[in-house]
Amino acid sequence: MSLDRPIFVIGAARSGTTFLADVLGRHPDVSYWVEPKYIWRYRGASSESDVRTADEATPAVARYIQDRFEARTRRDGRLRFVEKTPSNCLRIPFIDRVFPEGLFLNLARDGRDTALSAVKKWTQPPSRSALRRRATSFEIPLRDAPSYAVDFVRDVVGRQFRPAKGFIWGPHIPGLREVRAAHTVLETCAIQWRECVLAMFDGLAEIPPERQLTVRYEDLASAPAEQLARILQFLDLRFDQALADHAVEVASTDSVGRWRREDPRSMSALEPLIAPAMAALGYGSPSRR
């Protein structure tokens, strides 16, 4: 069995990518593995960041990752899979080397709303369902398991008893610990978002236009059926009415523009931090009200 055009939902949109991938994961022709982040780090577990270059996709590394996804997809009786690990923004050239026919869905979102969404993940106890999923997915290669012991203690113990401290969560951009030491949690989330967006644009610059599509979270939330039809056409997946109905049912615009309801001083502090990424995504000046 060979995998046909894998689908990668990328973008630092946090809950937005989760929403889109969860919807696509319900398509009858697609297998969905929720954030198998350790698979992508195979033979790179000791790295301090989630960045992986194309040169790191050696034949052995690529074959391991391909085999794991193929086995999962075969188990589900599908030929295609969708994936949305957040840190994939930092390793598009690596992913392209492993899956040269992969399709990339870039979900763009206002960086202010994204940072506010990420703060919740940084300052709340871990979800029991997420911990259970990690424990039962068997995605950590045995050779890499010792490298993740510290992460386990942090996620299971640290976050459980001191969540407000702001333990590192999400994509490990280079220098993330130093960024956190010098900034508030909200500012750190904004910088994390910026670096993910800029890295994503650098990576997508090498991907042929016919293999990538950009969708705005704001458009997806306000017109889910219409945007889903556009996405399915790009992915060459048949339209599914039940899928469209589900998207309409679960879509919400409640978090769109949430930054406008926050402390203006906090939001103003983010503006110089996120300006380059906001411009790259076409949101204009972050100070625009």
DAUR-V563416 format. One record per run of one state. SS is the DSSP state (a for helix, b for strand, c for the rest). FROM is the first residue (numbers start at 1). TO is the last residue. If there is no record, write none. Layout:
[[SS:FROM:TO] [SS:FROM:TO]]
//
This chain:
[[c:1:6] [b:7:10] [c:11:14] [a:15:24] [c:25:29] [b:30:32] [c:33:36] [a:37:40] [c:41:53] [a:54:56] [c:57:58] [a:59:75] [c:76:79] [b:80:83] [c:84:85] [a:86:90] [c:91:91] [a:92:98] [c:99:102] [b:103:108] [c:109:110] [a:111:122] [c:123:127] [a:128:137] [c:138:141] [a:142:161] [c:162:162] [a:163:165] [c:166:175] [a:176:182] [c:183:184] [a:185:204] [c:205:208] [a:209:211] [b:212:216] [a:217:222] [c:223:223] [a:224:235] [c:236:240] [a:241:250] [c:251:257] [a:258:261] [c:262:263] [a:264:280] [c:281:289]]
//
